[in-house]
Amino acid sequence: MKKKNIEFVVGLFLIASILSFAWLSIKLGDIELFSKSTYSVSARFTSISGLKEGAVVELAGVRIGKVTHIALDREEYEAIIHMEIDSDIALQEDTMAAIRTAGVIGDKFVNITPGGADELITNNGEIEETESAISLEELVSKYIFESE
């Protein structure tokens, strides 16, 4: 009788461990089981240095979406960023998108600054106002070579 109790407890522990590892891998993998309703928006930048697919899109410091695809316009030589924005967030037509750096590590993200227009950006719309990433290397080299 005692052996069955021990086996039962070990089985419960094993099931709890497997569920914990599954939850942890879903959280670390940034997988959404129940995806939110979103709409697509794109933006063009002259430089997105360090931005990667899956990067966060923020508005006032709150995550409102993510970067889904990055492409290069071979005619204009600009980077085109495709983002998925939560459908409960309405972006005005004069919204501005900027590439910013988060923390000391330097992870890049897209910061959205809302506009004041009455018209809204629809699905597959484009954010016209953009601000490219600031390259720290360019700033340092500019400072060094201008001071000589």
C-alpha positions as CSV (number, residue, x, y, z in Angstrom):
1,M,0.0,0.0,0.0
2,K,2.8,2.4,0.8
3,K,4.5,1.7,-2.5
4,K,1.4,2.8,-4.4
5,N,1.3,6.1,-2.5
6,I,4.9,6.8,-3.3
7,E,4.3,6.0,-7.0
8,F,1.3,8.2,-7.1
9,V,3.2,11.1,-5.6
10,V,6.1,10.6,-8.0
11,G,3.6,10.5,-10.9
12,L,2.1,13.8,-9.7
13,F,5.5,15.4,-9.4
14,L,6.4,14.2,-12.9
15,I,3.2,15.6,-14.4
16,A,3.7,19.0,-12.6
17,S,7.3,19.1,-13.9
18,I,6.3,18.4,-17.5
19,L,3.6,21.1,-17.3
20,S,6.1,23.6,-15.8
21,F,8.6,23.0,-18.6
22,A,5.9,23.3,-21.2
23,W,4.8,26.7,-19.7
24,L,8.4,27.9,-19.4
25,S,9.2,27.0,-23.1
26,I,6.1,28.8,-24.3
27,K,6.9,31.9,-22.3
28,L,10.6,32.0,-23.3
29,G,9.8,31.2,-26.9
30,D,7.3,34.2,-27.0
31,I,4.6,31.9,-28.4
32,E,1.1,33.1,-28.2
33,L,-1.4,30.3,-27.9
34,F,-4.4,32.6,-27.9
35,S,-3.4,35.3,-30.4
36,K,-4.9,38.7,-30.2
37,S,-6.7,40.3,-33.1
38,T,-4.2,42.5,-35.0
39,Y,-3.8,44.6,-38.1
40,S,-0.8,45.2,-40.3
41,V,1.1,48.4,-40.6
42,S,4.3,49.2,-42.4
43,A,6.9,52.0,-42.2
44,R,10.0,53.0,-44.2
45,F,13.3,53.9,-42.6
46,T,16.7,54.9,-44.0
47,S,18.4,52.9,-41.3
48,I,17.1,50.2,-38.9
49,S,20.6,49.3,-37.6
50,G,20.1,46.4,-35.1
51,L,16.3,46.0,-35.3
52,K,15.2,42.4,-35.7
53,E,12.0,40.5,-36.6
54,G,10.1,39.9,-33.4
55,A,11.1,43.2,-31.9
56,V,8.6,45.0,-29.7
57,V,6.4,47.9,-30.9
58,E,5.7,50.3,-28.0
59,L,3.4,53.3,-27.5
60,A,4.0,55.3,-24.3
61,G,6.2,52.4,-23.0
62,V,3.4,49.8,-23.4
63,R,3.8,46.9,-25.9
64,I,1.2,47.2,-28.6
65,G,2.6,44.9,-31.2
66,K,5.7,43.4,-32.8
67,V,7.8,43.6,-35.9
68,T,6.8,40.7,-38.2
69,H,9.0,41.2,-41.3
70,I,11.9,43.4,-42.5
71,A,12.6,43.9,-46.2
72,L,14.7,46.2,-48.4
73,D,13.2,48.4,-51.1
74,R,15.8,47.9,-53.8
75,E,14.8,51.0,-55.7
76,E,14.8,53.5,-52.9
77,Y,17.4,51.8,-50.7
78,E,15.1,52.0,-47.7
79,A,14.2,49.4,-45.0
80,I,10.6,48.5,-44.9
81,I,9.3,47.3,-41.5
82,H,6.0,45.3,-41.3
83,M,4.4,45.4,-37.9
84,E,1.3,43.7,-36.3
85,I,-0.5,46.2,-34.1
86,D,-3.2,45.1,-31.6
87,S,-6.6,45.8,-33.1
88,D,-7.8,47.8,-30.0
89,I,-5.1,50.4,-30.7
90,A,-6.1,53.0,-33.3
91,L,-3.2,54.9,-34.9
92,Q,-3.8,58.2,-36.5
93,E,-2.6,59.0,-40.0
94,D,0.1,61.4,-38.8
95,T,1.5,58.9,-36.3
96,M,5.3,58.8,-36.1
97,A,7.5,55.7,-35.8
98,A,11.1,55.8,-34.4
99,I,13.7,53.1,-33.8
100,R,15.0,53.3,-30.2
101,T,17.4,51.4,-28.0
102,A,16.2,49.7,-24.9
103,G,18.5,49.3,-21.9
104,V,22.2,48.8,-21.7
105,I,22.3,45.7,-23.9
106,G,21.0,47.8,-26.8
107,D,18.0,45.9,-28.0
108,K,16.2,47.9,-30.6
109,F,12.4,48.5,-30.7
110,V,9.9,50.6,-32.6
111,N,8.5,53.5,-30.6
112,I,5.2,54.9,-31.8
113,T,4.2,58.5,-31.1
114,P,0.5,59.1,-31.8
115,G,-0.6,62.0,-34.0
116,G,-3.6,64.2,-33.8
117,A,-5.3,63.6,-37.2
118,D,-8.9,62.5,-37.5
119,E,-8.1,59.8,-40.1
120,L,-6.9,56.5,-38.9
121,I,-4.3,54.0,-40.4
122,T,-6.2,51.0,-41.8
123,N,-5.1,47.4,-42.3
124,N,-2.0,47.3,-44.5
125,G,-1.6,51.0,-44.1
126,E,1.7,52.8,-43.9
127,I,3.2,55.2,-41.2
128,E,4.6,58.1,-43.2
129,E,6.6,59.9,-40.5
130,T,9.6,57.9,-39.4
131,E,12.9,58.5,-37.5
132,S,15.8,56.1,-38.2
133,A,18.0,54.4,-35.7
134,I,20.9,56.5,-34.3
135,S,24.3,54.8,-34.8
136,L,26.5,55.2,-31.8
137,E,29.6,54.4,-33.9
138,E,28.8,57.2,-36.3
139,L,28.4,59.7,-33.5
140,V,31.6,58.7,-31.8
141,S,33.6,58.8,-35.0
142,K,32.1,62.1,-36.0
143,Y,33.1,63.6,-32.5
144,I,36.6,62.2,-32.7
145,F,37.4,63.4,-36.2
146,E,35.8,66.8,-35.9
147,S,37.8,67.6,-32.7
148,E,41.1,67.2,-34.5
